[in-house]
Every structure is written in structure tokens, then in C-alpha cells.
Amino acid sequence: MDLWNEAVTLSDELVRLRRELHQIPELGLQLPRTQEKVLEALDGLPLEISTGRDVTSVTAVLRGQGGEGEVVLLRGDMDALPVTEQTGAEYSSRHEGRMHACGHDLHTAGLVGAARLLSQHRDRLAGDVVFMFQPGEEGWDGAGRMVDEGVLDAAGRPVDVAFGLHVMSSGFAKGVFASRPGPLMAASDGLFVRVVGAGGHGSRPHQALDPVQVACEMVTALQTMITRRFDVFDPVVVSVGTFHAGTQRNIIPDDARFEATVRSFSAQARELAAKYTVQVCREVAAAHGLEAEVDYVLEYPVTVNSGPAYDFAAATVRDVFGEERFQPLPNPVTASEDFSRVLDRVPGAFVFLGASPAENPETAPFNHSPLAVFDDSVVADAATLLAELAVRRLAPR
């Protein structure tokens, strides 16, 4: 069974699907046209298909020949970003302000390819495969919504292991897979602060309670806190992304607001970040006689690859594609992933796949850029790896 050559024969069809999806990017949890394209692509395959109740997800179950064997989950996310495309590609987005700038169109096409490959080899599967076509990865917690709706029990029994991959428009050579055991991607949380003061005339600050300079001090204090309260070998990143205050330069406003993203790589550091960031903001405000309304919102946990699943995925890449096609990562990355919702429940592995067509991928536009470009040729690689992981995990013993 040579799944790679079979994937190559499907390549034109998968690339066509990818480009169709690229032209009709949709945002968030409601992706009706994307869902329709996926259902069309799966039509005729021996799959048990269901769609989400509150989100436009697609879950497909392929029954192998193993009765009550293991269940393998394969995931592909489908949503786009609120970005206006500037690549100039002939298949560019038809919708201003929406773009598949993170490569989820390739993920979707790759998972369709895996479903087609595995459907041709049901007799080689001593267990079942769940295909998880997920909306809302880009900040909408679509994976969490699908977990709540039962994707991990779609086969009628719990998933035993889960795999996913993510294409990268920069940083890795085309066709190179990369991952690491343990923490792979950061937890992501949100810090929301409103500093409550008392407005007044800019020329008489002593008759007001200026929230602007206090909020500014908080931003600086948060960075100092990170360097003094956390182990450098268990890092935390706090970045303030929005800051809003006032209406005119000579008016001291009543309040100032800012929002920050908080990234961490362990449950312990995450717990401490939630404690210390809130404490710093409230106590800086109190030191100046002001109040601070602070909300710390837990978003996505750390994306953690289980050791055995990582070893299995790495060995599969090396065996199928060659030793040079796998790159162990020395460190995790600070981006986050809602596939962490799945890996928080079941063991599994997440893998990156280089998809840059540039001669020097290190300088190519990164994911989320309006100039990000992904090479179509890696769709066959993605389909092959996902299918191989399922076949090898569910091989009769």
C-alpha cells in the first residue's frame, strides 16, 4: 500500500478544492459555503457524516474492520482571517477583508484527501477514524465547541489518539515536517483592564485622578513583573495590544483601558500569570488612589504532544518521506492552538509542515500576513501523513 503515490493521483483534485476554498474564505463559527464544499467532496465515500448543531462543523466517521478497535481522530480547521489579501495569486480571495492567511484551506483539502485515501483501505483498519472538520480556530474556540458537541465520542466510544497538522508560510523549508514532544504551543489568555479615575482639565491634574499615566505604569510594571516573578526556563509573555483613553489632548479622561495577550507553557506558570497580572494592575492603581477593573480570561491551554504520539508521528514522517523531511524543534512556539482542547482530553500529536514556495523561507511573509503564500504541492504531503498515521495506528496486530 503506497499512500503517497495514491495521494499524488488525487493531487489535482485536492489542489482544485483548496483553491476553491481559498476564493471563498469565511470567518468564525459559521462557514456555510465551506461546509457545503466539504460535504460535496466527501459525498459517495463510506462515511457516517454529521454536522454541528450550533456551528458549521463536519464530523465524518470511517468504520474499519476491527469492530471495537481503537479510534483515531484526524483534524483539519476550515476558517479564514479578517485580512485583505495582497498576494496577487490568480485564485485570490474574492472577498475584501477575508483571506485564508493561515493555510486552513490546505488543512481542509488535506483532510479530505486523507478521508479519500483511507476510504479505499477500510480493510486495513482494525478500528475507526474520526475526521474533524472544524470551524472557528482563529479565536473562536471551535475545537472546544466541537468537543462539547461530542466529536470525541463520534465513533460511539472515546477517541484513543488524535493527530493534526499546520502548514507554515515561513520558517521551514517546503515539505519539511517539524514538531517536539511535550509543550509545542503556548497557552493563550486575555487580560482586560479598565483604570477608573476622575476626569478634569489637562492643565490642573492635581484636581483630577489621571487614569492614563497609571495605566501606562501598569503596562511597564507588567513587563518588570514577568522578569522577576517567573522562571526564565518556564517563560511567560505579556503583550499589550490595545490601549484606549481620552478624546482630546487637554482633557484628563475618566478612564483608560488596555488589553493584553498572555502566553505560557505550563499549567503552573499559567496559574501564576493569572494571579500576578491581576495583582499588579490592582495594586498599581491603589498606589495612586485609583481603582482598576481587571478581568483575566482563560482561553486556550498549552498544546502538549504526548511522548509516544510524538515519537510515532516522527517515525512515520521519517519512514514515509525520508529522514531529512523531519525537523525536531528544540523549543515550543509562542503561538496558540485550540487543538489543545483535544490534546487536553486525549493523547496525540500536532505537527508543522513547511509550505513556503520562497527560496528563503526564513524571510517569507509569515502566517496571518496579507502576503502569506502557501505552496499547493504540500496538500498531498498533508493527506499522506494523516492517512499514514491512521493506517499504522490501526494496523491489525
N, C-alpha and C positions, 0 to 999 in steps of 0.2 A: 504494500500500500504506500504510494508516494503522494502524499497530500500536497507537497509543494508543486509538483507538475500539474496536479488536478487544479490547484489554485490558479496557476498560470493560465490554464484554459478558461477559467472564469474571469480572468483579469479585466478583459474589455467590458464585460457586463458590470463588474463591480466598480470600475472607474466611471462608467456612464452613470451609475446610480450615485456615486459620490459627487459628480459634477452637477447632477440634477439637484441634489440636496444643497450643494453649495450656492446655487442660484436662488433658493427659497428659504433662507435662514429664518428661524423662528426663535423667540425668546421665552425663557421661563418654563413654566409647567404645562402650558397649553401649546402644543405643537401639532395642530390637526393635519396640516399638509405633510409634514414629516412622517407622522404616524401612518397616514394613508400610503405614502411611498414604501414604508417598511412592510406594511401588510400586503401590498401588491408584490413586493419582492419575495415574501415568504409563501405566497399563495401556491398551493399544489404540493408543498412539502409535507411529510408525515409528522406534523407538529400539532400539539394541543395549544391553541393560542387564546390568550385572554388580554383584555385591555384594562387600563386603570379605571377606578371608579371616579376619582376626583382629578386625576392627572392623565395626560395622553401618553401613558406608558404602553409598552407592548411586552408581554411575557409569553415566551414560547417554550414548551417542554417537548423534548425528544425522548421517547422511550426506547431504551436499548433492549437487549435480550437477556438482561441479568435479573429480572424480577425485582427483588428487594436489594439490589446492589447500591453502591454509593451514588450520591448526587453531586454533580459538578455544576457550578454556576459560572457563566461567562457573561461579562458585562460590556456594554457599549453605550456611552452617553450621546445625546442627539441634539442638544440645544446650542444656540449661537450666542453672540455677544452684541451689545449695543454699540457697534463700531461701524463707521462708514469705510468700506473697502477702498483701497488705493493701489491694489496690485496690478491693475490693468489686464488681468487674465481674461481670456475670451469667455470663460464661464463665471465671471464675477457675479457677486450678489446683485440681484435685480431690485433690491430694497435699500434705499439710503438709510443709514443708521443701524443696519443689521448686517452682520458678517460672521461666517464661520472662521473666526480668527484664532481658534484654539484647536482646530482639527477634528471636531466631533463628527463632521461629515465622513471623515475617513474611518473613525471608530465604528460608526453605524454601518458603513459599507463592509468593513472588515468582519463585523459580527454576522451580517447577512451571509458573507462568504463562508464563515465557519459553519453556519446553520446548513448551508447547501452541501458543504463537504461532509459533515457528519451525518446528514440525512442519507447520503449514499453508502454509509458504512455502519448502519444501525446494528448489523450482525456482529460488529467488532466491539460493541459497547456492553459491558457487563454492569450496566447501571444507566442512569438517566442524566440528561443535560438540560439545564435551565438557561435560556437565553434572555438576558435582562437588557431591554432597550429602554434607556432611562432619559426622561426629560429633566430639566432644571438642575443641572450640575453647577451652573455658574451663579452660585449664591442663593439658590432656591431650595437646597436640601432635597433634591429629587430622589436621591438614593434613600434618604430617611423616609420619604413618603411611600416609596415602593416597599420598603421593609415593613412599614406599618400596614400596608395593604396585603402583605403576605407573600412577597416574592420568594422569601427563603423557605417557604413551605409549598411552593407551587407544584412540586412533584408529588405531593401527598405525604412527604416525610422531609425532615430537615436537610438542608444543603450540608454537605460534608466539607467541601473546599471550594474556594472562589478565586477566579483569576480575572484580571483586567489589564489593559494597556493604555498608554497615552503617547500620541505622536508629538514630536518636538520640532519646531521650525528652526531651531538654533541650538548650538551647544554640542550636538552629537552628529557624527558622520551619518549620511543616509544609509539606512539599513542596519545600523548598529543598535542592539538592544542593551539596556542598562538598568541595573537595579541594585539592591542591597538587602541583607537580612535586617530584621528589627525595624526601627523607625525609618521610614522612607520620606514621608512628607509631614509637615508641621500640623499641629492643631491650630485652628483659627478661631479667635474670639473677637468680640467687639466691645470697645469701651466708649461710652456715650456720656458726656459731661456737660452740664449747664451750670455756670457760675452765676449766682444770683447776687447782684449788687444794688446800688441805688443811683439812678442817673442824675446828671447835673450838667453844668456848664464846663466846658473843657478848660476854661481859664481859672476855675475855682475847684480843683479836685478835692480839696480838704472838706468841701461841703457835700461831697458825694462819696459813694463807695464804688470805686472803679473796678469792674469785673475783668477788664481787658488785660491789664498788667498782671492780675492774679492768675488768669487763665494762661498767659504766657509763661509765668513762673511754673505753673503745673507742667506744661509741656517740657520745660527744661528739667524739672525735678524728676519726671518720669524716666528720662534718659539716665540721669545720675543714679536713680534707684536701681535700674537694670544692672549697672556696673558694680553695685555694692551689695545687692541682696541676692544675686544669683550666681551659681557656679558657672564659670566660663565653659566648662565641659558639658553643661546641660543648659544650653543657651535659651534666652528669651529675646524676642524682637518686638518693640513697640514703635509703631509709626503713626504719627498723626496725619490723617489725610484730608480732613476738613476743619476749618476754623472760621467762625462767623460771629461778627459783632458790629453793632453800630450802624448809623445811617449817614453821618456827616462828621468831618474831622474835628469840629469844635463842640461836639456833644458827647458826653460820657453816657454810654448806654446803660440800661437797667441790667442787661445780662450779656454773657458771651458763651458761645457753645463750641465744642470741638468733638471730633470723633476719631478714634484710633483703631487700628488693627493690632491684635496681639497674637504672636506666634510662639509656640513652644513645642518641645519634643518629648516630654514625659508627662505622665499624669501628675507627678509631684510638682514639677515646675508650673504646670498649668494651674493647679490649685493655689500655689503661692502667688502667681501673677494675678489671679482674680482677687486675692486678698490685698496685696500690696498696692496695686494700681488704684484701687478704690480708697485705700487708707491715705495714700499720698495726696490725692486730689482733695479729699475732705479736710485733711489737716492743714494743707497749704491755705485753703480757703479760710479755715478757722483762725489761722495765724494772722490774717488780715481783717478779721471781723466780718467775713462774708460767709455765705452758705454755698455748698455745692451739691447739686443733684446728680448722682452718679449711678449709672446702670452698667453692669458688666454682663454681657450676653454670651453664654456658651454657644458656640456654633458647631464646628466640626472637630472631632477628636483627632489624635495623631493617626496617620496612616501607617500601620505596622504590618510588615511582612513576617509571617511565621517562618522560622528557620527551615523546617522541612519543605514547605511550599516554595520558598525561595530557591533552595538547592535543587528542587525538582524542575522549576522553571528554567534556571540557569543551565542545568544539564540538558534539558530539552533543546534550548536555543543552540548550544554548542554542538549537539548531535545532529540537529537538522540543518543548521546554517553554517556551521564551522566555528572553531574556537575564536577566530578573530571577530566574529559578529557579536560577541558578548563582552560587555564592559562592566566590571564590578565598580560600584560607586563607593568612595571612601567615606562620604558624608551624606546625610539626608539633605533635602532641599526645603527651602522655607515656604514654598507654595503649599496650598492645602487641597484636599480632595474629599468629596463626600462619599467616595467608595470606602472611605474609612468607616462609614456606618455599617457596611457589610463585613469588613475585616474586623470590626469590633465584636461581631457576633460569631463569625466562623473563621477558621484559619484560611490563609490564602496568600496570594502574592500579586503585586502590581508592578508592571514593567514599563519603562520608557522605550520609545522607538524613534530613532533619528529619522526625520523626514525632510530635511532641508535639501533643496536642489543646488544650493550655492557651493562654489568651490571651497570657500572657507566658511563652514557653518558657525564658527565662533563669532563671526561678525554679522551674520544674517539677522534680520528682524526676528525678535522673539515672539512666542505665543502671545496673543492679545494685541499685537501691533496691527494697524490697518495695512501694513506692508507684509505681514506674515504670509509666507508661501509654503505649501506642503506638496511634496512630490507624490503624484498618483501611484508610482510604482510600488510604494510600500504597502498598498492595500492588500496585495497578495501575500506579503510577509505577515501582516497582521492576521489575516484569515488563517494562514497556515499555522502560526503559532497557537492561536486559540484552539483550533481543531486538534492539533497535536497534543496539547495539554490534556484535553478531554479524552482523547483516544488512549493515551498512555496511562492516565489515571484510572480509566475504566476498563483496561485490558483484562480479559479473563485470567484468573490466577489458578 
